[in-house]
Amino acid sequence: MVEFYLQLHPVIQGLLKGLAVILVIFPIGGACSMAERKVSAWIQGRPGPNRASVPWISWIPFLGTFLQRLGIFHVMADGGKMLFKEDALPGHVNKFYFILAPIVAMIPALTTVTTVPFGAYLDEAGRVIPLALANVDIGLLAIFAVSSLGVYSLILAGWASNSKYPFLGGVRASAQLISYELSMTLSVVPLFLWVNEPGREATLGLGRVVEFQSQPGFMGGMWFLFIMPVSAFIFLTSLFAETNRQPFDMPESESDLVGGFHTEYGAFKWGLFFVAEYAHMVIGSAVFTLLFLGGWNPLPWVSLADMATWVHLADQPILLGVLSIGIFLGKVLAMIFFFMWVRWTVPRFRYDQVMEIGWKKLLPLAIANLLAYAIGIAIIQK
Amino acid sequence: MAVIPLERKPLTLIERTYVPQIVAGLKTTLTHLLRPKETLEYPEQRPAIPAGYRGVPTLVKDPHGREKCVSCQLCEFVCPPKAIRITPGEIAPGAPTSHVEKAPQEFEIDMLRCIYCGMCQEVCPEEAIFLQNQFSMTGYTREEMVNNKARLYELGGTLPDQHHKWDKKKTAEEHGNDRH
């Protein structure tokens, strides 16, 4: 089967790989919406959605009830509802841009997946080869460039809706996303200064960052979370703002703007915005995992190659690849749980507070952090 | 009361970053996440009904199976929303309880009008009408929401009786005393 796959045309190979990744991302998106409801419920002392069931599956003695209690079938019910609901188009909107906005939301959300490596295997020479749709050198830059296009969909939706609340939501979205983009980018610069040692080919690739975190030795095996905690903190905070998650849910702000940019949207178009938002969350968590949490390395100071020798999988590229993807997805899902956990912990900020935190606190902190590490790295790597 | 002056300390640098507070908050929400759930999953789990609860009004029988209502119509007259409608009737002369003389021919409580005030229970001289534990009363039509006599006895069942008033009267009469 592997030989058959390898003899296919590269374009078809690429398409198959892309399809495989989309087939993983979409169910994760769906599962996230259910996880959101479940985690919210658990934190509030409720059992959460647990009633929907499919006859044949729920008749399985133990597993069926367990799945029903977990709310698995509500995912299907939610999706089905979203799909078959009447898709009302208000009369006062600018129809072309109104329909365009949710589509524009999906494009960057799914495009960024291509440059995110999600696993690794060892080749015959014992080198770690990252698994990605496109393991390109510009890596993180591509992700930043494409994912920041996502804000256009919010502005477009807010403007095309042609009413007050969506417009305010769109304006807030643009201001917030631009403000936090700066600190986010500045926070990862020291990391790449550290990774791109003198005498090496320069790269912004995420595979290289993980490779750097899986070196032997005390400093080599250390995750960037420990080496650069301030960077990690700034990146994480900006990530919350970039993905419009509480406590930075200014574009939506259902408590003061009804629904913000998506007030006028319903049914499947509204669903697309939410799939895009969850896709952004997944990608953001994946990038954070790669940059600061050691990617597919199981534990700090334990690299994937070490683990492969322990469990005797070094010569089994497919099994090791699956294992590494499992480790990586586990970390990503833990990050997503953290997103939901924070949502029910930190009260949301007021709009002026969001701006103040972004410009007066995080940006100076990110610049100071960059200067400190730049000087430190210059001294160490001289 | 003594006035206790409190020293108001300015926030330290670490406090002003909010990080310790957020960590403490995360700890609180995590304990809530792991705690047993508060929800009562209604149709399967029912709430404990406290004593003296005023649920759906019902008619009850005494432990000997005698219907206690004598159709005096006091409840009908006292009912604030006029939910009760009684058609009085007589007990056939040959029946064992014929000395009670009267019993309702029809007894209807319109549950769309009933306000669950419990005045019918309070006013009843025969202790025949009780607001019991049933709290959920549903139906698809207006007619379904009117409880007739049969339904009222079905809902009410039998409650213990401390007096057995009419039995005492019957024995008194048999011993030659005036039953009134």
Interface residues (C-beta under 8 A of the other chain):
Chain A: V39 W42 I43 Q44 G45 R46 P47 F233 W341 V342 W344 T345 V346
Chain B: V19 I22 G25 L26 T28 T29 L30 H32 L33 R35 K37 E38 T39 E41
